[in-house]
C-alpha cells in the first residue's frame, strides 16, 4: 500500500462546488513551452473549465496558439512590460490577483524551472499548501506524486480551498490543437514590487538538436566521460539519430557541460522513447529523472553499475571504444 498524506490548512477545508482551473502558460520566443501542453492535459482531467493565463510584454502570438489548444475554454491576457522576462514575483502576484477576481479552485503549472519558481510564491501568498510534481489525478482534491526520488508513490489529499499544483510533464500526454479558438479577455492588472528582483542578463545555450524535455531520443553522459571535450562523442551520435544530449549531475558538477543539460531529481525529468546512458553509474538521483523512459540502453565498463538494473539493454564496454563504433554503424 502507498502512504496517504492529508494536507490541512488553518483557513479550513475545501467545500464542494464547481471546479474551475487556471493554467499558467509558460512560453519562450513566442512559443508555448511543451511542458505547458502536458499540464493542460492534467488540468482537463480535473473536470470543469480550464482558463489559460498568458502574461507577456507582447502576448499576441502566444495567445493565438493557446486559444486553439484543446481543453482551453478561455484565455486571460496580461500585457505589461513587467512580464517580459518571466520574473516569478510579478507572475505570482498576477496569479493571486486573477484567482481572487475569478474564484478559481485550482491553479496549475508545469513542474519546470519556471513553474517551480512561480507557484510556491503564489501558494505562500494564498496561505495554502502546494501539491508538487503530480503524476496522477484521482479526484479534484486527491493527487498522486513521487517521493523519495521516486522510490515511493504518495497519494495526497489537499483540503485547502484553493489547490496550487505543479505537473510532471512526462506523466501526461501533450494537449492537441483544434481549429476553433477560445474567447479571450484581459486579466486583472497588477503592480508588481519591482524592488524584489530585476532582470540583469541571460546566457542561452543554442543548439540545433531537439529540446531535452520533449526529445524522443536522449543520449546522456556521466562522470565516465572524463571531460567536456569527450562529450563530442555523444554529440556525433546524437546528430546521427536526431537525439538530444543530457548529462548526470556528476558530469555537470565536474564542469563537463552546462547545467541546462542535467537530468535527474534536481535537473530535468525526461521520458523519451530511447534513453542511452553513457558512462553513468546510475545513482538514485539520476534514475529519478529518466527511469520512465520507454527503452533504456546503458554503456558502462563496470558490470556492477546500478544503471544496468533499470536498463533494457546493457553493454559492458569502454565507452571510448563502443561509442565511436556504434556511431560509425548508425
Backbone torsions as a table, in degrees:
resi	resn	phi	psi	omega
1	UNK	NA	143.0	178.3
2	UNK	-89.1	147.6	179.6
3	UNK	-69.7	149.4	176.6
4	UNK	-118.9	130.1	-179.9
5	UNK	-115.2	133.4	178.9
6	UNK	-105.5	121.0	179.4
7	UNK	-95.2	121.6	-179.5
8	UNK	-116.7	156.1	-177.5
9	UNK	-137.3	146.1	-175.6
10	UNK	-62.9	-19.7	-178.1
11	UNK	-82.6	-1.2	175.0
12	UNK	111.7	-169.3	-173.2
13	UNK	-104.9	157.4	177.8
14	UNK	-70.9	136.5	176.8
15	UNK	-98.3	152.7	-179.6
16	UNK	-64.2	141.7	-179.9
17	UNK	176.2	-175.0	-179.0
18	UNK	-73.7	140.2	177.9
19	UNK	-87.1	131.5	173.5
20	UNK	-138.2	128.7	-171.3
21	UNK	-117.1	136.3	174.4
22	UNK	-108.7	118.4	-179.8
23	UNK	-99.6	121.8	176.3
24	UNK	-82.8	119.7	-176.3
25	UNK	-88.9	123.3	173.9
26	UNK	-95.6	137.3	-178.5
27	UNK	-149.5	158.7	178.9
28	UNK	-150.7	131.4	180.0
29	UNK	53.4	43.6	177.2
30	UNK	65.0	23.0	176.7
31	UNK	-125.9	136.7	178.5
32	UNK	-71.9	133.2	179.5
33	UNK	-64.0	141.4	-178.8
34	UNK	-59.1	-35.5	-178.5
35	UNK	-65.5	-25.6	177.1
36	UNK	-68.0	-33.9	177.8
37	UNK	-64.9	-36.7	175.8
38	UNK	-68.2	-41.0	179.2
39	UNK	-64.5	-32.9	177.5
40	UNK	-65.0	-41.1	177.1
41	UNK	-59.9	-43.2	177.6
42	UNK	-63.1	-43.3	179.8
43	UNK	-60.9	-36.9	-179.8
44	UNK	-66.1	-28.4	-179.3
45	UNK	-73.3	-14.2	178.8
46	UNK	-73.3	-18.3	-174.5
47	UNK	85.8	167.8	-179.2
48	UNK	76.0	-170.4	-176.8
49	UNK	-89.3	153.7	177.1
50	UNK	-121.8	119.3	177.2
51	UNK	-107.5	131.2	-179.8
52	UNK	-97.4	137.2	178.9
53	UNK	-110.3	118.8	179.3
54	UNK	-114.1	119.4	178.8
55	UNK	-118.9	126.4	-178.1
56	UNK	-167.3	163.1	173.4
57	UNK	-78.3	-21.2	177.8
58	UNK	-144.2	78.6	-169.2
59	UNK	-85.7	-2.8	-167.9
60	UNK	-56.4	-47.7	-177.4
61	UNK	-65.4	-42.9	179.5
62	UNK	-65.5	-41.5	-179.7
63	UNK	-60.4	-42.3	-179.1
64	UNK	-62.8	-33.5	177.3
65	UNK	-75.6	-45.1	-177.6
66	UNK	-63.2	-38.1	-177.9
67	UNK	-61.5	-23.2	-178.7
68	UNK	-102.5	16.3	175.7
69	UNK	-84.8	134.5	-179.6
70	UNK	-65.2	123.8	179.5
71	UNK	110.7	-15.9	178.9
72	UNK	-86.2	121.9	-179.3
73	UNK	-94.7	-23.8	-179.9
74	UNK	-158.9	152.2	176.8
75	UNK	-120.4	125.9	174.2
76	UNK	-99.4	132.8	-172.7
77	UNK	-115.0	122.7	174.7
78	UNK	-114.1	106.0	-178.1
79	UNK	-107.8	112.8	-177.8
80	UNK	-163.1	145.7	178.9
81	UNK	-62.1	-22.3	-178.9
82	UNK	-65.9	-18.8	-176.9
83	UNK	-98.9	6.4	-174.0
84	UNK	-61.2	-40.8	-174.1
85	UNK	-107.4	17.8	173.1
86	UNK	57.3	40.0	178.3
87	UNK	-68.4	135.7	-172.1
88	UNK	-66.8	-33.4	-177.8
89	UNK	-62.7	-44.8	-178.5
90	UNK	-68.5	-37.3	179.2
91	UNK	-70.5	-37.5	178.1
92	UNK	-63.7	-43.7	178.3
93	UNK	-62.1	-39.8	178.2
94	UNK	-64.7	-43.7	178.4
95	UNK	-58.1	-47.2	-177.8
96	UNK	-64.7	-44.8	-179.7
97	UNK	-63.9	-38.6	179.0
98	UNK	-66.9	-40.8	178.1
99	UNK	-63.0	-42.8	-178.7
100	UNK	-64.5	-36.6	-177.9
101	UNK	-74.7	-40.5	-172.8
102	UNK	-103.7	-10.9	177.1
103	UNK	70.6	35.9	179.6
104	UNK	-64.5	141.8	178.9
105	UNK	-89.2	-23.6	-177.9
106	UNK	-133.1	133.8	171.1
107	UNK	-114.2	127.5	-171.3
108	UNK	-137.8	144.7	177.8
109	UNK	-153.6	165.7	176.9
110	UNK	-70.2	149.8	177.9
111	UNK	-84.4	55.4	177.5
112	UNK	-99.2	179.5	177.6
113	UNK	-59.0	-38.6	178.9
114	UNK	-66.9	-49.2	-179.9
115	UNK	-62.6	-38.9	179.5
116	UNK	-70.3	-17.6	177.3
117	UNK	-84.2	-40.0	-171.9
118	UNK	-87.5	-48.8	-168.4
119	UNK	-63.5	-40.4	176.8
120	UNK	-61.7	-33.2	177.7
121	UNK	-65.7	-43.6	178.6
122	UNK	-64.1	-42.1	179.3
123	UNK	-61.8	-40.0	179.8
124	UNK	-65.2	-41.8	179.7
125	UNK	-65.0	-38.2	179.9
126	UNK	-80.7	-8.8	-179.3
127	UNK	60.3	47.4	175.7
128	UNK	-128.9	163.8	179.1
129	UNK	-90.2	129.8	177.8
130	UNK	-78.6	144.3	171.9
131	UNK	-107.7	112.5	-168.2
132	UNK	-103.5	147.1	167.3
133	UNK	57.6	45.9	-177.2
134	UNK	-72.7	146.7	177.8
135	UNK	-118.7	-4.6	179.7
136	UNK	-158.5	155.7	179.1
137	UNK	-127.6	118.6	179.0
138	UNK	-96.1	-31.4	176.4
139	UNK	-162.8	-176.1	-177.0
140	UNK	-66.6	-15.8	179.9
141	UNK	-126.7	5.4	-176.8
142	UNK	-127.1	126.9	-172.1
143	UNK	-134.3	159.8	178.9
144	UNK	-113.3	133.7	-179.9
145	UNK	-149.2	147.6	177.8
146	UNK	-77.7	147.7	173.8
147	UNK	-135.0	168.4	-179.7
148	UNK	52.2	52.0	178.6
149	UNK	56.7	33.3	177.4
150	UNK	84.6	4.4	-179.5
151	UNK	-80.5	-13.0	175.3
152	UNK	-140.8	152.4	178.8
153	UNK	-115.8	126.0	-178.8
154	UNK	-106.2	136.3	169.6
155	UNK	-97.3	116.9	-171.2
156	UNK	-113.2	125.8	175.9
157	UNK	-109.5	121.3	-179.9
158	UNK	-99.9	128.4	178.2
159	UNK	-101.7	8.0	176.2
160	UNK	-68.5	146.7	178.5
161	UNK	-67.3	-27.4	177.6
162	UNK	-120.2	125.2	-179.5
163	UNK	-97.9	124.0	175.8
164	UNK	-109.6	119.5	-166.3
165	UNK	-133.9	140.2	166.3
166	UNK	-116.4	147.4	-170.0
167	UNK	-117.0	131.4	171.7
168	UNK	-74.2	114.9	-172.8
169	UNK	-60.6	-35.9	-176.1
170	UNK	-70.7	-9.9	-177.5
171	UNK	-89.3	-10.6	-177.2
172	UNK	-133.2	142.2	177.1
173	UNK	-69.3	159.2	179.6
174	UNK	-74.6	142.1	176.7
175	UNK	-69.0	146.9	-178.6
176	UNK	-92.0	166.6	176.2
177	UNK	-94.9	158.1	178.1
178	UNK	-135.9	169.0	-176.4
179	UNK	-77.3	-41.6	-177.9
180	UNK	-77.6	153.9	-177.4
181	UNK	-113.8	140.0	177.1
182	UNK	-74.6	151.9	178.2
183	UNK	-69.4	161.8	-179.3
184	UNK	-135.0	156.6	175.6
185	UNK	-154.1	168.7	-178.0
186	UNK	-74.5	142.1	174.0
187	UNK	-82.1	164.1	177.0
188	UNK	-60.3	147.5	177.5
189	UNK	-84.7	141.8	179.0
190	UNK	-131.6	153.1	175.0
191	UNK	-116.2	94.2	-177.1
192	UNK	-67.8	151.3	177.3
193	UNK	-79.6	97.4	-175.3
194	UNK	-69.9	-10.3	179.3
195	UNK	-76.1	-18.7	-177.3
196	UNK	-69.2	-40.1	179.6
197	UNK	-158.4	159.4	175.3
198	UNK	-146.2	149.0	179.8
199	UNK	-77.8	129.5	179.1
200	UNK	-107.2	-57.7	179.6
201	UNK	-168.0	168.2	173.6
202	UNK	-143.3	150.4	179.5
203	UNK	-125.0	113.4	-174.5
204	UNK	-99.0	139.6	173.5
205	UNK	-89.6	111.8	-178.2
206	UNK	-89.4	136.6	-179.7
207	UNK	-154.6	145.3	176.2
208	UNK	-87.0	-4.8	179.8
209	UNK	-79.2	163.1	179.8
210	UNK	-61.2	156.5	175.4
211	UNK	-66.2	137.6	-176.5
212	UNK	-58.7	-38.9	-175.6
213	UNK	-65.4	-33.0	-172.3
214	UNK	-116.2	4.2	-177.2
215	UNK	-67.6	142.4	177.2
216	UNK	-81.3	-19.6	177.4
217	UNK	-132.6	135.7	-178.9
218	UNK	-134.9	133.6	173.0
219	UNK	-117.1	123.9	-176.6
220	UNK	-123.0	142.5	178.9
221	UNK	-114.5	152.6	-179.5
222	UNK	-120.7	-159.0	-178.7
223	UNK	-60.5	-26.3	-179.6
224	UNK	-63.6	-13.5	177.5
225	UNK	-70.2	-19.4	173.6
226	UNK	75.6	-35.6	175.9
227	UNK	-161.6	170.9	-177.0
228	UNK	-67.9	-33.0	-179.2
229	UNK	-62.0	-34.1	-178.8
230	UNK	-69.7	-14.5	175.2
231	UNK	-65.1	-15.2	174.6
232	UNK	-57.8	-30.5	176.6
233	UNK	-61.3	-39.6	-179.8
234	UNK	-73.2	-36.6	178.3
235	UNK	-62.6	-39.4	179.2
236	UNK	-62.9	-44.5	178.7
237	UNK	-66.8	-40.5	-179.3
238	UNK	-61.7	-40.0	179.7
239	UNK	-65.0	-30.6	-179.6
240	UNK	-69.6	-35.1	-174.0
241	UNK	-114.9	9.1	177.9
242	UNK	66.1	43.4	-176.3
243	UNK	-105.9	159.1	171.1
244	UNK	-89.8	157.6	179.8
245	UNK	-112.9	132.4	177.6
246	UNK	-128.7	-172.7	-177.2
247	UNK	-156.2	158.2	173.5
248	UNK	-81.1	166.7	178.8
249	UNK	-64.3	-34.7	179.8
250	UNK	-59.8	-40.6	179.6
251	UNK	-69.1	-38.0	178.9
252	UNK	-68.3	-46.2	-179.6
253	UNK	-62.9	-29.8	178.3
254	UNK	-78.0	-6.3	177.6
255	UNK	84.9	14.2	-178.9
256	UNK	-68.0	-41.4	-177.0
257	UNK	-140.7	170.4	179.7
258	UNK	-70.4	150.7	-177.9
259	UNK	-69.9	-9.3	175.4
260	UNK	-68.3	-13.8	179.6
261	UNK	-95.2	-1.1	-174.1
262	UNK	-69.8	131.4	176.8
263	UNK	-115.6	134.0	178.1
264	UNK	146.7	-169.8	-176.8
265	UNK	-57.7	-38.8	179.9
266	UNK	-103.4	11.4	177.3
267	UNK	-122.8	-139.6	-179.3
268	UNK	-91.8	147.7	176.3
269	UNK	-100.6	123.3	-178.9
270	UNK	-126.4	153.2	176.5
271	UNK	-147.4	63.5	-177.6
272	UNK	-75.5	172.6	175.7
273	UNK	-69.2	-33.9	179.4
274	UNK	-134.2	127.2	177.6
275	UNK	-125.5	120.6	-179.9
276	UNK	-111.6	115.6	-179.2
277	UNK	-100.6	118.3	-175.0
278	UNK	-116.5	117.4	178.5
279	UNK	66.8	27.9	179.9
280	UNK	-109.6	126.0	-176.8
281	UNK	-71.5	-35.1	179.3
282	UNK	103.5	39.9	175.9
283	UNK	-60.4	151.3	-174.6
284	UNK	-59.0	-32.6	-179.9
285	UNK	-67.4	-32.9	177.7
286	UNK	-75.7	-41.7	-179.7
287	UNK	-59.2	-32.9	-179.5
288	UNK	-61.6	-23.3	-177.3
289	UNK	-96.1	-6.3	-175.1
290	UNK	-144.5	-0.4	-172.3
291	UNK	-71.1	-10.4	176.6
292	UNK	-87.7	4.9	177.4
293	UNK	-61.3	146.5	-175.9
294	UNK	-66.4	-47.8	178.4
295	UNK	-130.7	127.0	-178.0
296	UNK	-115.3	126.8	177.9
297	UNK	-116.6	130.3	-178.8
298	UNK	-119.0	133.6	174.6
299	UNK	-121.5	114.7	-177.3
300	UNK	-157.3	140.7	-178.0
301	UNK	-81.1	-9.6	178.1
302	UNK	-96.1	109.1	-177.4
303	UNK	-65.4	-15.7	-179.8
304	UNK	-95.8	5.6	-178.8
305	UNK	-61.7	134.2	-178.4
306	UNK	-58.6	-23.2	-178.3
307	UNK	-59.4	-29.2	-178.7
308	UNK	-69.3	-18.8	179.6
309	UNK	-72.5	-23.0	178.9
310	UNK	-109.4	-5.5	-176.5
311	UNK	-78.1	142.3	172.6
312	UNK	-80.4	-33.0	177.7
313	UNK	-135.1	134.6	-179.9
314	UNK	-127.6	139.9	177.1
315	UNK	-125.4	111.7	177.2
316	UNK	-87.3	102.3	-175.6
317	UNK	-165.1	163.2	174.5
318	UNK	-73.0	121.9	-175.7
319	UNK	-61.2	-29.3	-177.4
320	UNK	-72.6	-14.5	173.0
321	UNK	-99.8	-44.0	-173.7
322	UNK	-69.2	-44.3	-174.4
323	UNK	-64.5	-47.5	177.1
324	UNK	-61.0	-37.3	178.9
325	UNK	-66.1	-42.0	178.7
326	UNK	-64.9	-42.7	-179.8
327	UNK	-61.6	-38.6	-179.8
328	UNK	-64.8	-33.4	-177.1
329	UNK	-86.4	-10.2	-179.0
330	UNK	-75.1	NA	NA
